[in-house]
Amino acid sequence: MTRMRSTSIRRRLMWLILVSVGAVWAVMFAWSFSNATREVDEWDDARLVQLAHLLVELDGHNLTRLAATGVDVRNEYTRASPAVDDDSDATPRYALFDVRDAAGRVIAESPGLAAMNRPIEPGEAAEGVHRLTVGAQMWLAYALRDSATGRTVRVLEPANVRSDLSTGVASRIARPIVVALPVLALLVWFSVGHSFKPLSAISKAVRARDGRNLEPIQVNPAPAEVRPLVEAINQLLARLQLSIMRERAFTADAAHELKTPLAAIKVQAQVALAAQDNAQQRQAMQRVVQGVDRSAHLAEQLLLLARLDERETITTSAVRLHEVANEAVAFRAPHAEEKSMAVMLAGDRDAEVYADRALARTLIDNLLDNAIKYGDVGGRVHISVLADAQTVSVTVSDNGPGVSDEERARLTDRFFRGSTASASGNGSGLGLSIVARIAAHFNAQIHIGSGIGRRGLAVQIAFPRVPAMGSGEAAR
């Protein structure tokens, strides 16, 4: 017996959700950190541009004073000194600038910029923020030329390389998720467990079912995801219950029907053992053989009914009913001759139906056997095969005693015998039941009416006509 690998959907679902949330959070963290870094850089650039536009508007006196005092461009002024040595946002950083007139003469210049003693490179003269490296220090540089006054302004600002603005944004994003993940894990664990309660109820209900209790499972309320499972289990239980009922019925029917012929065989065997006369002994043995044949025939019919009830897969093909009926007539000819009965076969020789040839033969053979068995001595049996646009039908009619209208409705019931059949003592009452089951298996319709000259019985089986392209082999 193969052991099933134990897995927990609850645990798997929790980890899938946590990993998914963690992956999404990691992407959001990286994206937010990248955006925050870019925003800080753009903020520094914008401040530098604004400072250049401010300087171009000031007069020489104010420019000189501002160059002497310096322009502090730190980001934070809330603390007297930085609390963290690595954070340069609160450390004083002074921008350096020079302003020149249209002739290139210096109007004002920061002492630090003059101390650099560094000529303006060609790239610095173009408008836009540039990043420069002077010694070991990185600087942001911006140059502006005012078309109205002809002034040229150059501003340099130490790059803020140890700012905690980006990392602060990232930490504010990371901190809640670190706290939220364990809480989320607990919520997912209990939520999934609560959602799986219907499955636990189904498992408990299935464990409570056995051969004596196959009632449908009721789970209220049943979630939409669980409902198909409940319906599938209920359908399985219904099929299992039907199968058990058929098995019990088959066992009961077989025991009941075989009891009589077996008792008769035993009696005849005892007669044969006790007989002193050879003729009497021979007659008893012949009756034993007849009883065995009848029991074997009954067992075959019971097994065929069981097979049809279980709806086994049956290979089907195009079958010509006239050929099958002709085989059945040839097989039953000795029985008809014993009763001096005339059997006639007529109809469409090429009409085809989609069925199993052996079952079609069994169907026609049972109809013909009934007509001969219950017909009058010297009577007639007609078999006709007719085809129209929708159906192909085979009809077996006789001019025997027939049955009453009340009994006709029960002729296809198992082990039912009409009054005339009971009187004759022949048959098992399974022939027409088997015919009806075979007809139902191939979607054929059965009609029972009056026979030849409004006497006897006529049984018609109407099969669906085989389409023109449907004559190949197929499995039902």
Protein Blocks (a to p, Z undefined) as FASTA:
>chain_A
ZZdddddfklmmmmmmmmmmmmmmmmmmmmmmmmmmmmmmmmmmmmmmmmmmmmmmpcfk
lmmmmmmnopafbfbfkbfbdfbfklmklpccddddddddfkopafbdcfklmmnopacd
fklmpgcdddddehjbccdddddddfklopacdddddddfkbcklmmmmmmmmmmmmmmm
mmmmmmmmmmmmmmmmmmmmmmmmmmmpcfklccdcddddddfklmmmmmmmmmmmmmmm
mmmmmmmmmmmmmmmmmmmmmmmmmmmmmmmmmpmbfklmmmmmmmmmmmmmmmmmmmmm
mmmmmmmmnopacddddddfklmmmmmmmmmmmmmmmnopacddedjfkbccdddfklmm
mmmmmmmmmmmmmmcehiacdddddddfkbccdddddfbebpafklmmmmmpghiacfkl
mmnopajhlmmmmmmmmmmmnopacdddddehhiajddddddddddfklmbccdZZ
